[in-house]
Amino acid sequence: MLGLLDAVSSFDPAEGKRFDDYAAVRIQSAIAEELRSLDWLPLSFFAKGIRRDGDPPESEP
């Protein structure tokens, strides 16, 4: 809901973007940000590719 409200308040039709495309990105970003805030692990933990069980990521063949 906050992502949609943010999109409505910051949308500028003069930029030539469609509102539904603009709002979809803002909503997805708000959802991802909220999920990250609920996780007790820092974002850098995931950026390094460390799994929660402590094992390094498996290399792909």
Secondary structure by P-SEA (a helix, b strand, c coil): caaaaaaaacccccccccaaaaaaaaaaaaaaaaaaaaccccaaaaaaccccccccccccc
